[in-house]
Amino acid sequence: MLKSGREKTILKQSLVAVVILVGLYLFVLNPFLKEGTSILDEELERKTNEIERIISHTGALPSKESFTKFEGQKLEIESELQELADFIDPLKVRISESSTEAGLYFIERLHGSTKKFSKEAQVKEIKLPENLGFGDGLPKESMVDLLLRQLEVVELVMDILLKSRNVEFSAIKPLKSIDYIESLSKEILYVEVPVQISIKADTDVLIDLLLELKNKSPMVSVKEVHIRSSEFDADDYIEASLVLSAFKVIRPGKEKIKTEL
């Protein structure tokens, strides 16, 4: 039995304090504690994966000192790889920020580029492949980013070649993309996105194209060059078929790209 009003007041205040503490735990502290546990679990998993990588490379369990040294080297390599990735595939917005669907955005850009280059080619009486070699159908959303990389290569080549009158386009053909996979994790590191471009031009035009592609960023790799010339061609033209590749880097934390073409 409570002997006085003072004791009743103290009891009520104690009960209120307990309720407040329980509420703080349930609604404030508990979510943070769960998040903290999740962070610790992720860090433990990361450390475990790193140790497994060292064991797979060296065949031995690393000491604390060697593991610390390995982590330092890993950070340096990651920084260098990031710089390389930014040169090969600069991180930039490729899809319009408008509400336009990805497939429609690609078609709009394709038609815009086709119209632009067709006007330039018409002045010089050069015939271009229809739709710059791309189909007119609406592509799958998962393929748009890769198609844009291929379109960038075609646009780049057009800008270079249409400076000359001495060129004819035989074909432009987007080719199937190629995944490059990390041997241990089996994850995709980057995707090669090739385009075949066949032209008839004089030697100077072809050399100028190769020289201008040399230091371009985003990087364009000349994977194949097939040349055929005719001793009966009085204009000294050659037929050249080139396979040019752009690259799409899979960055950490980004969703893996689907590459079915």
C-alpha positions as CSV (number, residue, x, y, z in Angstrom):
1,M,0.0,0.0,0.0
2,L,1.2,3.5,-0.8
3,K,1.4,5.6,2.3
4,S,1.2,9.0,0.7
5,G,0.4,11.0,-2.4
6,R,4.1,11.6,-2.8
7,E,4.8,7.9,-3.2
8,K,1.9,7.6,-5.7
9,T,3.4,10.5,-7.7
10,I,6.9,8.9,-7.7
11,L,5.4,5.6,-8.9
12,K,3.5,7.3,-11.7
13,Q,6.7,9.1,-12.8
14,S,8.6,5.9,-12.8
15,L,6.0,4.1,-14.9
16,V,6.1,7.0,-17.4
17,A,9.9,6.9,-17.6
18,V,9.8,3.1,-18.3
19,V,7.2,3.6,-21.1
20,I,9.4,6.4,-22.6
21,L,12.5,4.2,-22.5
22,V,10.6,1.3,-24.1
23,G,9.4,3.6,-26.8
24,L,12.8,5.0,-27.4
25,Y,14.2,1.5,-27.8
26,L,11.4,0.2,-30.1
27,F,11.1,3.2,-32.4
28,V,14.5,5.0,-32.2
29,L,17.4,2.8,-31.0
30,N,16.2,-0.6,-32.4
31,P,16.3,0.4,-36.1
32,F,19.8,1.9,-35.6
33,L,21.0,-1.3,-33.8
34,K,19.7,-3.4,-36.6
35,E,21.4,-1.2,-39.2
36,G,24.6,-1.4,-37.2
37,T,24.3,-5.2,-37.1
38,S,23.8,-5.2,-40.8
39,I,26.8,-3.1,-41.4
40,L,28.9,-5.3,-39.2
41,D,27.7,-8.4,-41.1
42,E,28.5,-6.8,-44.4
43,E,32.0,-5.9,-43.2
44,L,32.6,-9.4,-41.8
45,E,31.5,-10.9,-45.2
46,R,33.8,-8.5,-47.0
47,K,36.8,-9.4,-44.8
48,T,36.0,-13.1,-45.3
49,N,35.8,-12.7,-49.0
50,E,39.1,-10.9,-49.1
51,I,40.8,-13.6,-47.0
52,E,39.4,-16.3,-49.3
53,R,40.8,-14.4,-52.3
54,I,44.3,-14.2,-50.7
55,I,44.2,-18.0,-49.9
56,S,43.1,-18.8,-53.4
57,H,46.1,-16.7,-54.8
58,T,48.8,-17.7,-52.3
59,G,47.5,-21.0,-50.9
60,A,48.1,-19.9,-47.3
61,L,46.2,-18.1,-44.6
62,P,47.4,-14.5,-44.4
63,S,48.9,-13.0,-41.2
64,K,47.4,-9.7,-39.8
65,E,50.4,-7.8,-41.2
66,S,50.1,-9.3,-44.7
67,F,46.3,-8.8,-44.7
68,T,46.7,-5.1,-43.8
69,K,49.4,-4.7,-46.5
70,F,47.1,-6.5,-49.0
71,E,44.2,-4.1,-48.2
72,G,46.4,-1.1,-48.8
73,Q,47.6,-2.4,-52.1
74,K,44.0,-3.2,-53.0
75,L,42.9,0.4,-52.4
76,E,45.7,1.7,-54.6
77,I,44.7,-0.7,-57.4
78,E,41.0,0.2,-57.1
79,S,41.9,3.9,-57.4
80,E,44.0,3.2,-60.6
81,L,41.2,1.1,-62.0
82,Q,38.7,3.8,-61.4
83,E,40.8,6.3,-63.4
84,L,41.1,3.7,-66.2
85,A,37.3,3.1,-66.2
86,D,36.7,6.8,-66.4
87,F,38.8,7.0,-69.5
88,I,37.4,3.9,-71.2
89,D,33.8,4.6,-70.2
90,P,33.3,8.1,-68.7
91,L,30.6,8.1,-66.0
92,K,27.9,10.3,-67.6
93,V,24.1,10.3,-68.1
94,R,23.3,8.4,-71.2
95,I,19.5,8.3,-70.8
96,S,17.5,11.5,-70.9
97,E,16.3,12.7,-67.6
98,S,12.8,13.3,-69.1
99,S,10.0,10.9,-68.6
100,T,10.6,9.3,-72.0
101,E,11.0,5.5,-72.0
102,A,14.6,4.3,-72.6
103,G,13.6,2.6,-75.9
104,L,11.9,5.7,-77.2
105,Y,14.9,7.8,-76.2
106,F,17.2,5.6,-78.2
107,I,14.9,5.8,-81.3
108,E,14.7,9.6,-81.0
109,R,18.4,9.9,-80.8
110,L,19.0,7.5,-83.7
111,H,16.5,9.4,-85.9
112,G,18.2,12.7,-84.9
113,S,21.6,11.4,-85.8
114,T,20.4,9.9,-89.0
115,K,18.8,13.2,-90.1
116,K,21.9,15.1,-89.2
117,F,24.4,12.9,-91.1
118,S,22.0,12.4,-94.1
119,K,22.0,16.1,-94.7
120,E,25.8,16.3,-94.6
121,A,26.1,13.2,-96.8
122,Q,23.6,14.5,-99.3
123,V,25.6,17.6,-99.9
124,K,28.6,15.4,-100.8
125,E,26.5,12.9,-102.7
126,I,27.4,10.1,-100.2
127,K,24.8,7.3,-99.6
128,L,24.4,6.2,-96.0
129,P,22.9,2.9,-94.8
130,E,19.3,3.2,-93.6
131,N,19.0,4.2,-90.0
132,L,22.8,4.1,-89.8
133,G,22.7,0.3,-89.7
134,F,20.4,0.1,-86.7
135,G,16.9,-1.4,-86.9
136,D,13.8,0.8,-86.6
137,G,12.1,-1.3,-84.0
138,L,11.7,-0.4,-80.3
139,P,14.6,-2.0,-78.4
140,K,14.3,-3.7,-75.0
141,E,15.0,-1.3,-72.1
142,S,17.8,-3.6,-70.9
143,M,19.6,-3.2,-74.3
144,V,19.4,0.6,-74.6
145,D,22.7,1.5,-72.8
146,L,24.7,-0.9,-75.0
147,L,23.0,0.3,-78.2
148,L,23.8,3.9,-77.2
149,R,27.5,2.9,-76.9
150,Q,27.4,1.5,-80.4
151,L,25.6,4.5,-81.7
152,E,28.3,6.7,-80.2
153,V,30.9,4.8,-82.2
154,V,28.9,5.2,-85.4
155,E,28.4,8.9,-84.7
156,L,32.2,9.3,-84.1
157,V,33.1,7.6,-87.3
158,M,30.6,9.6,-89.3
159,D,31.9,12.9,-87.9
160,I,35.4,11.9,-89.1
161,L,34.6,10.3,-92.5
162,L,32.1,12.9,-93.7
163,K,34.8,15.5,-93.7
164,S,36.0,13.9,-96.9
165,R,34.2,13.3,-100.2
166,N,36.3,10.3,-101.1
167,V,34.3,7.7,-99.1
168,E,31.4,5.3,-99.7
169,F,29.7,3.3,-97.0
170,S,29.0,-0.4,-97.8
171,A,27.6,-1.4,-94.5
172,I,27.2,-0.5,-90.8
173,K,26.4,-3.4,-88.5
174,P,26.1,-3.5,-84.7
175,L,27.6,-6.8,-83.5
176,K,26.8,-9.0,-80.5
177,S,28.3,-7.8,-77.3
178,I,31.0,-9.7,-75.4
179,D,31.1,-10.1,-71.6
180,Y,34.5,-10.2,-69.8
181,I,34.3,-12.2,-66.5
182,E,36.5,-12.1,-63.5
183,S,38.0,-15.6,-63.0
184,L,37.5,-15.9,-59.2
185,S,34.2,-14.1,-58.6
186,K,32.7,-15.0,-62.0
187,E,31.2,-11.5,-62.1
188,I,31.1,-9.4,-65.3
189,L,33.9,-6.8,-65.2
190,Y,33.1,-5.0,-68.5
191,V,31.3,-5.5,-71.7
192,E,32.8,-5.0,-75.2
193,V,30.3,-3.5,-77.7
194,P,31.5,-3.9,-81.3
195,V,30.3,-2.4,-84.5
196,Q,31.4,-3.4,-88.0
197,I,31.8,-0.6,-90.5
198,S,32.6,-1.3,-94.2
199,I,33.7,1.5,-96.5
200,K,35.4,2.2,-99.8
201,A,37.8,5.1,-99.6
202,D,41.3,6.3,-100.5
203,T,44.2,5.5,-98.3
204,D,44.5,8.9,-96.8
205,V,40.9,8.8,-95.5
206,L,41.4,5.4,-93.8
207,I,44.7,6.6,-92.2
208,D,43.1,9.8,-90.9
209,L,40.2,7.7,-89.4
210,L,42.6,5.4,-87.6
211,L,44.7,8.3,-86.3
212,E,41.7,10.2,-85.0
213,L,40.4,7.1,-83.2
214,K,43.7,6.6,-81.5
215,N,43.3,8.9,-78.5
216,K,39.5,9.2,-78.3
217,S,37.7,9.1,-75.0
218,P,35.4,7.2,-74.5
219,M,38.0,4.8,-75.9
220,V,37.3,3.1,-79.2
221,S,39.4,0.0,-80.0
222,V,40.1,-1.1,-83.5
223,K,39.7,-4.8,-83.2
224,E,39.9,-5.9,-86.8
225,V,40.9,-4.3,-90.1
226,H,40.3,-6.2,-93.4
227,I,41.5,-4.4,-96.5
228,R,41.1,-5.3,-100.2
229,S,42.4,-3.3,-103.1
230,S,42.1,-3.7,-106.8
231,E,45.0,-3.1,-109.2
232,F,42.4,-2.1,-111.8
233,D,40.9,0.7,-109.6
234,A,42.2,3.9,-111.3
235,D,41.1,6.0,-108.4
236,D,43.4,4.2,-105.9
237,Y,40.4,3.3,-103.7
238,I,40.5,0.5,-101.2
239,E,37.7,-1.5,-99.6
240,A,38.1,-1.7,-95.8
241,S,36.0,-3.5,-93.2
242,L,36.7,-2.5,-89.6
243,V,35.4,-3.8,-86.3
244,L,35.4,-1.0,-83.8
245,S,34.7,-1.7,-80.1
246,A,33.5,0.6,-77.3
247,F,33.3,-0.7,-73.8
248,K,30.8,-0.5,-70.9
249,V,32.4,-0.8,-67.5
250,I,30.4,-2.5,-64.7
251,R,30.9,-0.2,-61.8
252,P,30.6,-1.4,-58.1
253,G,27.0,-1.2,-56.8
254,K,25.5,-0.9,-60.3
255,E,23.1,-3.4,-61.7
256,K,24.6,-5.9,-64.1
257,I,23.8,-5.3,-67.7
258,K,21.9,-7.9,-69.7
259,T,23.7,-8.4,-73.0
260,E,21.5,-10.6,-75.1
261,L,21.5,-9.2,-78.7
